[in-house]
Structures are given as structure tokens and as C-alpha cells.
Amino acid sequence: MFATERKGSMSPTNNNADNTAPLFSAVSGSARQLFQLLRCINLVSKTHVQITKEGLRFTVEESQIMQGIAFLDKALFTAYTYSPPPHEDTEDFEPPPFQISLSSLLETLQIFGITDNKDRWSNRDSNYNGINGFSSRGGPSGALDNRVLGMNGICRLSYAAAGEPLCIILEETGVTTTCELVTYEPEFQEEIPLQKDTIAQKIIMRASWLHDAINELSSTSPSRLTIVSSPTEPYFTLSSSGPLGSATVEFSKDPQLLETFQVPRRTVNTYKYSLIKGASRAMAIATKVSIRSDEQGVLSLQFMIEVEGGGFSFVDFRFVPFIPEDGEGEEESEVGEAESLE
């Protein structure tokens, strides 16, 4: 048995000396799927963690204009125990959020190694057929297959009380690793709001097609990405501009291409290309993506990712647009409450 500990200066508020049950504990039969989902949001060094009775919510933020959210539903675990303190209302109580090192968490989850050092999306065959369409092909054969990761060991997570470390125990072939990740005070509290009652566009398509389009636009070394949707042709357009020129990808309204297309009025919003590109890992392994924006131009890319056992998990990215210039950001109308891809 070997152990790894990561320590810091933050003192726990409760040393759990009375040996009461931990606030949270869970067991996963595979560290692989946890690693794969959390790596989708591996954009900054730390992640905000919120423990709830329904699962674990991991959030990263960059410059207050981008957030990535991965929710690990309790259904992903073979055992999930949420035990609020006895004096708290078990229905409404949620422990204070905290931050941990995301890079350390990912390093811990793959401590038993990766069988294939290349990302499965680093050498993807692109079937992109130019500006106006894509070839028909299925999504990933399995976002969590063994060609990517060889992490089949049992993973145990626990959090004793506010201020305590997040404890991770990995077991595989008789070897046990124990890791304690120091928790920090969260650096941000609020999510980037998506006004679900004023959704201006909702488009659902295969995530692989969005991934190919974003990669196609990278040839111009763009700094900005403009997304235009319209009830008339061209229906859905991605445009980039940078020092090497500009490029555009147009999508037709064919239901085989755009599974859902709810765009009552023309909308134009521009975002930082590098931030959208940061969602590439989720694009590469997801089955579908829901593209939504509200009247303020806040963009949500919600990815539906297949997990072991035939279920799905969701990773959501939100982006704040550039302030529109004259002639951009036309009026947008309410489409109705947006729902998840489920």
C-alpha cells in the first residue's frame, strides 16, 4: 500500500473527532468515467465543488466570461451517501462549496496509468465535406472505451466536513492509493446566468459536427467566433476572423443535420474563439450538443456524453458575448423554457 498526500494552509472547521459519518461518501466501480468527464472542463487550475444529495457539481471559470460545469450524478456511483449534520434540515441543507486543484484531482484519478498516451480526439478522422454539409456518421463508439484509458479500479470519495480535505482512495489489483486534496475557499459563487425564460435560439445537433466545424475555422488563427442563426437561409452559420483571414461554415436546416431548430428571429453574437475551442474535449466525446442563447447573448453549449452502463451525463459550458457593435445583436425573442437533452 502506498499513499499520497497533498497539504496546504487551510485549516478544517471540523476535525470530525467524534467519528460521526462523513458529510459525503461515494464509491465508483471505475475511475475512468470520472476522469473522462472532469477532463472536459480541465481549462483552469482549480475547480469549484458543490456537494448535493443528487450528485457532485464541478465548475471552472475563466475571466468571468466562461464557465464549464460537469455534474456527476449519483447514478454514476455504485454507492452514494449524503449525510447532513443532525441539526440541519436534511431536505434543504447544502454544505458550503469549496475549491480544489483540478489538475491534482485528474492526476490522482489516473494514477494507475493510461494505456494510450494519445487523446482519442488527437487523431480523429474528419469526414467534414466542406462549407455546406457533413457526411453522415455516428457519434463516438464509446466515450469511455478502453482504447483511451486503462483505469478500471474502484474509486472511493469522501468529505468529512466543511474545511476537511477531499479524500480519494483508489484500489486496483491489490494496490491501494490514498490521496487527500486540500480544500480552499471558493473564488467565485455565482454562475453565469442563462435566462431560460427568454431563450432566443435552441439547436440540437451531433457534437462531432460542431467539433469538426470549430476545427475547420481554426485555420485562420481566429480571435473571434460569430454565431448567426436565422429562420431563413443561411440558417445556422459559424464565422471566424483572425490575422490570417476569415472563414465561414454554414449548416442547412435538414433535420438529419439539425435535429432541433428553434430560431424565431435572426440572432448574431460574437465570442472569444479560444474559449469556445476550450470545449473541444467535450465536443469530441459527446453524442449530441444543445446550443442555446438568451436575449443577452449568453451562450450555453450542453453536451450529452455516454457513460458506462448505457446512461448519459451532461457537461455545460457558458460564454458571455462581446458587446455587439452597430448592426449586431438584433432583437431576440422568447422561444420558451429550455430543457436538457434528456
C-alpha positions as CSV (number, residue, x, y, z in Angstrom):
1,M,0.0,0.0,0.0
2,F,1.2,3.5,-0.8
3,A,-0.2,6.9,0.0
4,T,0.0,10.3,-1.5
5,E,-1.0,13.4,0.4
6,R,-1.3,17.0,-0.7
7,K,-1.4,19.5,2.0
8,G,-2.0,23.3,2.4
9,S,-2.5,26.0,4.8
10,M,-6.3,26.0,5.1
11,S,-7.5,24.7,8.5
12,P,-10.6,22.5,8.8
13,T,-13.5,23.9,10.6
14,N,-14.4,20.4,11.9
15,N,-11.9,17.8,12.7
16,N,-14.5,15.0,12.8
17,A,-13.1,13.9,16.1
18,D,-16.3,12.4,17.2
19,N,-16.1,9.8,14.3
20,T,-19.5,10.8,13.0
21,A,-20.4,9.8,9.5
22,P,-18.7,11.9,6.8
23,L,-20.8,14.5,5.2
24,F,-20.4,12.7,1.8
25,S,-19.0,9.4,0.6
26,A,-19.3,7.6,-2.7
27,V,-17.9,4.6,-4.5
28,S,-17.4,4.3,-8.3
29,G,-16.6,1.0,-10.0
30,S,-14.4,2.9,-12.5
31,A,-12.2,5.9,-12.1
32,R,-12.2,6.1,-15.8
33,Q,-15.6,7.7,-16.3
34,L,-15.0,10.3,-13.6
35,F,-11.6,11.2,-15.2
36,Q,-13.1,11.5,-18.7
37,L,-16.0,13.8,-17.6
38,L,-13.8,16.0,-15.4
39,R,-11.1,16.3,-18.1
40,C,-13.7,18.0,-20.3
41,I,-13.6,21.1,-18.0
42,N,-9.8,21.0,-17.4
43,L,-9.3,24.6,-18.5
44,V,-8.0,26.2,-15.3
45,S,-6.1,25.0,-12.3
46,K,-8.9,24.9,-9.7
47,T,-12.5,23.8,-9.7
48,H,-15.4,24.8,-7.6
49,V,-17.1,21.8,-5.9
50,Q,-20.7,21.7,-4.7
51,I,-21.9,18.5,-2.9
52,T,-25.6,17.9,-3.1
53,K,-27.9,14.9,-2.3
54,E,-28.3,14.4,-6.1
55,G,-24.6,14.4,-7.0
56,L,-21.4,16.4,-7.3
57,R,-21.2,19.7,-9.3
58,F,-17.8,20.8,-10.6
59,T,-17.4,24.3,-12.0
60,V,-14.5,26.1,-13.6
61,E,-14.4,29.8,-14.6
62,E,-12.2,31.9,-16.7
63,S,-12.1,35.7,-16.5
64,Q,-15.8,35.8,-15.6
65,I,-16.8,35.3,-19.3
66,M,-16.6,31.4,-19.4
67,Q,-17.8,28.7,-17.1
68,G,-17.6,24.9,-17.6
69,I,-19.9,22.7,-15.4
70,A,-19.6,19.0,-15.0
71,F,-22.3,17.3,-12.9
72,L,-21.5,13.8,-11.6
73,D,-25.0,12.4,-10.9
74,K,-25.2,10.0,-8.0
75,A,-26.4,7.4,-10.6
76,L,-22.7,7.3,-11.8
77,F,-21.7,5.7,-8.4
78,T,-22.4,2.3,-7.1
79,A,-22.9,3.8,-3.7
80,Y,-23.6,7.5,-2.8
81,T,-24.2,8.6,0.8
82,Y,-25.1,12.2,1.7
83,S,-25.4,12.7,5.4
84,P,-26.1,16.3,6.6
85,P,-25.3,17.2,10.2
86,P,-28.0,16.1,12.6
87,H,-29.0,19.6,13.5
88,E,-29.6,20.6,9.8
89,D,-32.7,20.3,7.7
90,T,-31.9,17.3,5.5
91,E,-34.1,18.5,2.7
92,D,-32.7,22.0,2.2
93,F,-29.1,21.7,3.6
94,E,-26.2,22.0,1.2
95,P,-22.7,22.2,2.6
96,P,-20.6,25.3,1.7
97,P,-18.9,25.0,-1.7
98,F,-15.2,24.7,-1.8
99,Q,-12.3,24.6,-4.3
100,I,-9.7,22.0,-5.0
101,S,-6.9,21.6,-7.5
102,L,-8.4,20.2,-10.7
103,S,-5.1,19.1,-12.1
104,S,-4.3,17.2,-8.8
105,L,-7.7,15.6,-8.9
106,L,-7.2,14.4,-12.5
107,E,-3.6,13.2,-11.7
108,T,-5.0,11.2,-8.8
109,L,-7.8,9.6,-10.9
110,Q,-5.4,8.3,-13.5
111,I,-2.6,7.4,-11.1
112,F,-2.7,3.8,-12.2
113,G,-1.8,4.9,-15.7
114,I,-3.2,5.5,-19.2
115,T,-2.9,2.7,-21.7
116,D,-3.0,5.0,-24.7
117,N,-1.0,8.2,-24.3
118,K,-2.8,9.9,-27.2
119,D,-6.1,11.5,-26.8
120,R,-8.6,9.7,-28.9
121,W,-9.5,13.0,-30.4
122,S,-5.9,13.9,-31.3
123,N,-6.1,11.8,-34.5
124,R,-9.7,11.9,-35.4
125,D,-10.7,11.1,-38.9
126,S,-12.6,14.1,-40.1
127,N,-15.5,13.4,-42.5
128,Y,-16.2,17.1,-43.0
129,N,-17.3,17.7,-46.5
130,G,-16.9,21.5,-46.9
131,I,-18.9,24.5,-46.1
132,N,-22.4,23.3,-46.7
133,G,-22.6,19.9,-45.1
134,F,-21.1,17.0,-43.3
135,S,-21.0,13.3,-44.2
136,S,-23.4,11.1,-42.2
137,R,-21.6,9.2,-39.4
138,G,-22.3,8.1,-35.9
139,G,-21.0,9.7,-32.8
140,P,-18.2,8.2,-30.7
141,S,-18.5,4.5,-30.4
142,G,-18.0,4.8,-26.6
143,A,-16.8,7.9,-24.8
144,L,-15.2,5.8,-22.1
145,D,-13.8,2.9,-24.0
146,N,-10.6,1.1,-23.1
147,R,-8.6,2.4,-26.0
148,V,-8.3,5.7,-24.2
149,L,-8.0,4.8,-20.5
150,G,-7.0,1.7,-18.6
151,M,-8.4,2.8,-15.3
152,N,-10.8,0.1,-14.1
153,G,-10.1,0.3,-10.4
154,I,-12.5,1.1,-7.6
155,C,-12.6,4.8,-6.6
156,R,-13.8,5.9,-3.2
157,L,-14.5,9.6,-2.4
158,S,-15.3,11.1,0.9
159,Y,-15.6,14.5,2.5
160,A,-15.8,14.5,6.3
161,A,-17.0,18.1,7.0
162,A,-16.5,21.7,5.8
163,G,-12.8,22.6,5.7
164,E,-11.7,19.0,5.6
165,P,-9.7,17.6,2.7
166,L,-11.5,15.7,-0.1
167,C,-10.3,12.1,0.3
168,I,-9.8,9.8,-2.7
169,I,-9.0,6.1,-2.4
170,L,-8.1,4.1,-5.5
171,E,-7.9,0.3,-5.5
172,E,-6.7,-1.9,-8.3
173,T,-5.2,-5.4,-8.4
174,G,-4.3,-5.3,-4.7
175,V,-2.7,-1.8,-4.7
176,T,-4.4,1.0,-2.8
177,T,-3.6,4.7,-3.2
178,T,-4.9,7.3,-0.7
179,C,-4.9,10.9,-1.7
180,E,-6.1,13.9,0.3
181,L,-6.8,17.1,-1.7
182,V,-6.8,20.3,0.3
183,T,-10.0,22.4,0.0
184,Y,-10.0,26.1,-0.4
185,E,-12.5,28.9,0.0
186,P,-14.2,29.4,-3.4
187,E,-13.0,32.3,-5.5
188,F,-16.5,32.8,-7.1
189,Q,-20.0,32.0,-6.1
190,E,-22.3,32.9,-9.0
191,E,-22.9,31.0,-12.2
192,I,-23.1,32.9,-15.5
193,P,-26.9,33.2,-15.8
194,L,-28.7,31.8,-18.8
195,Q,-32.2,33.3,-18.8
196,K,-34.2,30.1,-19.6
197,D,-37.5,32.0,-19.9
198,T,-36.1,34.2,-22.8
199,I,-34.2,31.6,-24.9
200,A,-33.6,33.2,-28.4
201,Q,-32.3,30.1,-30.1
202,K,-32.2,26.3,-29.4
203,I,-30.4,24.0,-31.8
204,I,-29.5,20.3,-31.2
205,M,-27.0,18.5,-33.4
206,R,-24.4,15.9,-33.3
207,A,-21.5,17.1,-31.2
208,S,-18.9,15.7,-33.7
209,W,-20.2,18.0,-36.4
210,L,-19.7,21.1,-34.2
211,H,-16.3,19.8,-33.3
212,D,-15.3,19.4,-37.0
213,A,-16.6,22.9,-37.8
214,I,-14.7,24.6,-34.9
215,N,-11.5,22.8,-36.1
216,E,-12.1,23.9,-39.7
217,L,-12.3,27.5,-38.6
218,S,-9.0,27.3,-36.7
219,S,-7.1,27.6,-40.0
220,T,-7.3,31.4,-39.8
221,S,-5.9,31.6,-36.3
222,P,-9.1,33.4,-35.2
223,S,-9.6,35.6,-32.2
224,R,-13.4,35.7,-32.5
225,L,-16.2,33.4,-33.4
226,T,-19.5,34.8,-34.6
227,I,-22.6,32.7,-34.4
228,V,-25.6,33.6,-36.6
229,S,-28.9,31.8,-36.6
230,S,-31.9,32.7,-38.7
231,P,-35.3,31.3,-39.6
232,T,-34.4,31.9,-43.2
233,E,-31.3,30.9,-45.2
234,P,-28.5,30.8,-44.2
235,Y,-30.0,29.1,-41.1
236,F,-27.0,28.5,-38.9
237,T,-23.6,30.0,-39.5
238,L,-20.3,30.0,-37.7
239,S,-17.8,32.6,-38.8
240,S,-14.2,33.3,-37.6
241,S,-11.8,36.1,-38.2
242,G,-8.2,36.5,-37.4
243,P,-4.8,37.6,-38.7
244,L,-4.8,35.0,-41.5
245,G,-8.2,35.9,-42.8
246,S,-11.8,34.8,-42.2
247,A,-13.8,31.6,-42.7
248,T,-17.4,30.5,-42.6
249,V,-19.2,27.3,-42.0
250,E,-22.9,27.1,-42.9
251,F,-25.4,24.4,-41.8
252,S,-28.6,23.7,-43.7
253,K,-31.9,23.2,-41.8
254,D,-32.0,19.5,-42.8
255,P,-33.5,17.6,-39.8
256,Q,-30.8,14.9,-40.4
257,L,-28.2,17.7,-39.7
258,L,-30.0,19.9,-37.1
259,E,-32.2,17.6,-35.0
260,T,-33.9,20.6,-33.3
261,F,-34.0,24.1,-34.7
262,Q,-36.0,26.7,-32.8
263,V,-35.0,30.2,-34.0
264,P,-37.9,32.6,-34.3
265,R,-35.7,35.6,-35.2
266,R,-32.3,36.3,-36.5
267,T,-29.6,36.5,-33.8
268,V,-26.0,37.5,-34.1
269,N,-23.5,37.1,-31.2
270,T,-19.7,37.1,-31.1
271,Y,-17.5,35.2,-28.6
272,K,-13.8,34.7,-27.9
273,Y,-12.8,31.8,-30.2
274,S,-10.2,30.3,-27.8
275,L,-12.8,29.9,-25.1
276,I,-15.2,28.1,-27.4
277,K,-12.3,25.9,-28.6
278,G,-11.7,25.1,-25.0
279,A,-14.8,22.9,-25.1
280,S,-13.2,20.7,-27.7
281,R,-12.7,17.7,-25.4
282,A,-16.4,17.6,-24.7
283,M,-17.3,18.1,-28.3
284,A,-15.1,15.1,-29.3
285,I,-16.6,12.6,-26.9
286,A,-20.2,13.8,-26.7
287,T,-23.1,12.2,-28.6
288,K,-25.1,15.5,-29.0
289,V,-24.9,19.1,-28.2
290,S,-27.6,21.6,-27.4
291,I,-26.8,25.1,-28.5
292,R,-28.8,27.8,-26.7
293,S,-28.5,31.5,-26.2
294,D,-30.7,34.0,-24.4
295,E,-31.7,37.6,-25.2
296,Q,-28.5,38.9,-23.6
297,G,-26.4,36.7,-25.9
298,V,-25.2,34.3,-23.1
299,L,-24.3,31.1,-24.9
300,S,-24.8,27.6,-23.5
301,L,-23.2,24.5,-25.1
302,Q,-24.6,21.5,-23.3
303,F,-23.0,18.2,-24.2
304,M,-24.7,14.8,-23.7
305,I,-22.0,12.2,-23.0
306,E,-22.5,8.5,-22.9
307,V,-21.3,6.8,-19.7
308,E,-20.8,3.2,-18.7
309,G,-24.0,1.2,-18.3
310,G,-25.7,3.0,-21.2
311,G,-26.6,6.2,-19.4
312,F,-25.7,9.8,-20.1
313,S,-24.0,12.7,-18.3
314,F,-24.1,16.3,-19.2
315,V,-21.3,18.9,-19.4
316,D,-22.4,22.5,-19.8
317,F,-20.3,25.5,-21.0
318,R,-21.5,29.1,-20.8
319,F,-20.0,32.0,-22.5
320,V,-20.5,35.8,-22.3
321,P,-20.5,37.5,-25.7
322,F,-18.6,40.5,-26.8
323,I,-20.5,43.7,-26.6
324,P,-22.2,43.9,-30.0
325,E,-21.2,46.6,-32.5
326,D,-23.7,48.6,-34.5
327,G,-25.8,46.3,-36.6
328,E,-25.2,43.2,-34.5
329,G,-27.1,41.7,-31.7
330,E,-30.5,42.2,-33.3
331,E,-33.6,41.8,-31.2
332,E,-34.1,38.3,-29.9
333,S,-37.4,36.8,-28.8
334,E,-38.6,34.3,-26.3
335,V,-38.6,30.7,-27.5
336,G,-39.7,29.1,-24.3
337,E,-38.1,27.3,-21.4
338,A,-35.1,25.3,-22.5
339,E,-34.9,21.7,-21.3
340,S,-31.9,19.4,-21.1
341,L,-31.2,16.9,-23.8
342,E,-32.5,14.1,-21.7
